[in-house]
Amino acid sequence: MSTPTTQSKPVDESRNVQFRIWRGNKDGGEFVNYTVNVTEGMVLLDCVHRIQAEQAPDLACRWNCKAGKCGSCSAEINGKPSLMCMTRMDTLPPDKVVTVEPMRSFPSIRDLVTDVSWNFRVKKTIKPFKPRKPDNADGSWTMFQQDIDRVQEFRKCIECFLCQDVCHVIRDHHKEDEFIGPRFLMYTAALEMHPLDTEDRVGDLKNRDGIGYCNITKCCTKVCPEHIGITDNAIIPMKERVVDQFYDPVTRLFRMFKGK
Amino acid sequence: MSFSEQFIVHEHDVLVIGAGGAGLRAAIEASAAGLKVGVICKSLLGKAHTVMAEGGMAAAMGNVDDRDNWEVHFADTMRGGQYLNNPIMVEHHAKESPARVLELESWGAVFDRTKEGKILQRNFGGHRYPRLAHVGDRTGLELIRTLQDHGIHKGMEVFMEMTVVSLLTTGGKISGVLGYDRERGRMRIWKAKAVILATGGIGKSFRITSNSWEGTGDGHALAYQAGAELMDMEFVQFHPTGMVWPPSVRGILVTEGVRGEGGVLRNSEGKRFMFDDIPDAYKNQVAADEEEGWRYVCGDKNANRPPELLTRDHVARCINREIKAGRGSPHGGVYLDIGWIKEKLPNAADHIKRKLPSMYHQFKQLAGVDITQERMEVGPTTHYVMGGVAVDGDTQMSCVPGLFAAGEVTAGLHGANRLGGNSLSDLIVFGKLAGEHAAKYAKNNAAVEVDQAQVMAHTNAIMQPFERTTGENPYVIQHELQNTMQDLVGIVRTETEMQQALVKLDEYKARMKNVSVIGHREYNPGWHTAIDLPCMLVVSESITRAALERKESRGAQFRDDYPDKSAECATFNLVAKKAADGSMQVTRRPIVSMRADLKAVIEKMK
């Protein structure tokens, strides 16, 4: 017995869809209207490519894998931070103009391309992985699947920076100098929860990385295309570690005596 | 404007072009030697096509089956490559990949585990034992992220979203490279003592491909133009399973891991057609029936593999045959079925989601198909080029002094066909070797002065599309080129069709000189496409000329007019080189002879 096929979904007639795409650079810009003939199964990135090939060869956008694996084609679609390659046209309201904007939290470079270099600078400031000595003579370690499940969830991150884009601490309050954002709070969590890691980053989280700014509105979790539990599984446990290390009365007493 | 005002100039000991697995591994190695290292990448750091690799990296660690060792891996790779591989590279690869995988673990990679807490290994086509270290079906992401997060602390300077348009040579030696940044379109010169090409593949020369926009064969073309040799270009791997529906995702990869986890191929009649055609070289390695195939998937050491796990060239051809015979699926593919394992496993749906999460996600979101319940439609897609820059098997240096290459842009390891999983291990084994030897070269050789006239000539050439106002749209030529290669030099080839292709390629070459682009140099994809075209043409021409010259069917090359292997053709590799008059010359070169001890390994594993 083989599995049945229900792939022959009803064929959608091709239809013309109106787009408003933001065009401009750091000095300003405007929405430009385009019309694209949309056929079955098309995603938003296909429409942008069609506009590039037929109407505006100089329309700038980033993309690579076209399968939700590289995190390059982040944009705001009808106001929602999303990957263009994973947004199927038939999931958008029909007969409505589709608005496509660059990620608004980052400086504009051109059209849909933004300057995300801040993210790369932030990552460099986080203390790197520092493993314990190998467990075995051949240089390997013994780790069990149940010990790495939670770290593997965070390592699914494709660095699309949609979580950074939506986070109000960055988007509305521009705390880039004091706050590393959900992506890097989770990156830190992945290192802290790595069974082999021996480094301590909890002090940095509190003093330098601004974990206290996060007030758990979970916007980051909502936009994550990898469906990672950023807030519940990464940020909240790190907040708890900060509390344990810096605000727990017993630990504080202990630290007082140790003169730290 | 004076020369120095027109160009931003950088200076490095070792310059790496490409930041996928091979490029980053090479850069880490060269940095470890204490040198000043630069890395140029066309995309943002961490987005290179390596992220798309799904199934795993092959390394004979023997964690799942202790009968595995480097000798078995060596023999499997040579057999898969139909003995056109460079045995020295295959030996390096088989011996060194386990250490390279462990090294990734020491840099923070988190591989799936066995019950004993070791790195888990999975079955893949052409590998005798479970050999692929993996992380679900996102192994490439794990690899690139590990190298990226380790590498950024090693002092290398990364130039993101920049494209190299030419290698610079003086007196035949590497002196640096010329390129531009996509953001502003400013021209830049990177002076370097040694350059490592790690630019990946060429899939964009075909219409249906698993490759992203980056796979335009830049490294292949840069090397060729600088006087290096391209070898084995006729061997282009068509991965058997790409998505076929909806049209916008046509070609996107469906990992071989689906078959490794028990997925089977069926035609429209519901038949597992792979049982109908087993190649002689694998006769005693294939399951007698469906039941034995399932036992193999479950880890029964006495069972042979299901025929779906034969090499990619063979599986792709069988799928092609079914489609042509009218036994395909509604959208021109065949069925790949993993959902059937619920007959065997109580919690099959959860098992599939855990083992193949991104496949589940990809089909659900892009095709509206739940792979735990429904069959996938799949068909062959241009995936990988076995051919590339000819290098020394030990040092990875090309015939141009100071020019090294690693990863997909290089020829030699895979011969006529690559085994799945051998690519990621290729990146880390040869990335390291290239980094090490480029560093040695840079230490032992003084910098060579950059030839300014050369720089000006290349710069003028790429600015020309802006000066024309009535020329052709570069996208149109790109599109036609992809159709030509897909239709005339694809999975089944003939003399007549390939001769037609050569005529078309000549036509594109002429039209390419007359493209125009609008707008300015800042982040202009039309201009970038115009610059990609010459690279795609070099690649396409070398594939076509080599495929014409190899009058046999072997590995990934299938000639309808020469359907069998020829003993004579087993003796040579084909090498494409730019002749003095600028034309492309393809010549035969005897294959690298195998040492007696390696021959003995092959005999032992027969």
Interface residues (C-beta under 8 A of the other chain):
Chain A: M1 S2 T3 P4 T5 T6 Q7 S8 K9 N25 T39 E40 G41 M42 V43 D46 Q52 A53 P57 D58 L59 A60 C61 R62 W63 N64 C65 K66 A67 G68 K69 C70 G71 S72 M86 R88 I109 R110 D111 V113 V116 S117 F120 K123 K124 P128 F129 P131 P134 D138 G139 S140 W141 T142 M143 F144 Q145 I148 V151 Q152 R155 K156 I158 E159 L191 H194 D197
Chain B: S43 L44 L45 G46 K47 A48 H49 V51 M52 A99 L102 E105 S106 W107 G108 V110 D112 R113 E116 G117 K118 I119 V135 G136 R138 L141 E142 R145 D149 H150 I152 H153 M160 E183 S212 W213 E214 W245 P246 P247 S248 V249 I252 L253 V264 R266 G270 S329 P330 H331 Y335 D337 G339 W340 E343 P357 S358 H361 Q362 Q365 L366 A367 G368 V369 Q373 E374 R375 E377 N473 P474 Y475 H479 V517 I518 G519 H520 E522 Y523 N524 P525 G526 W527 T529
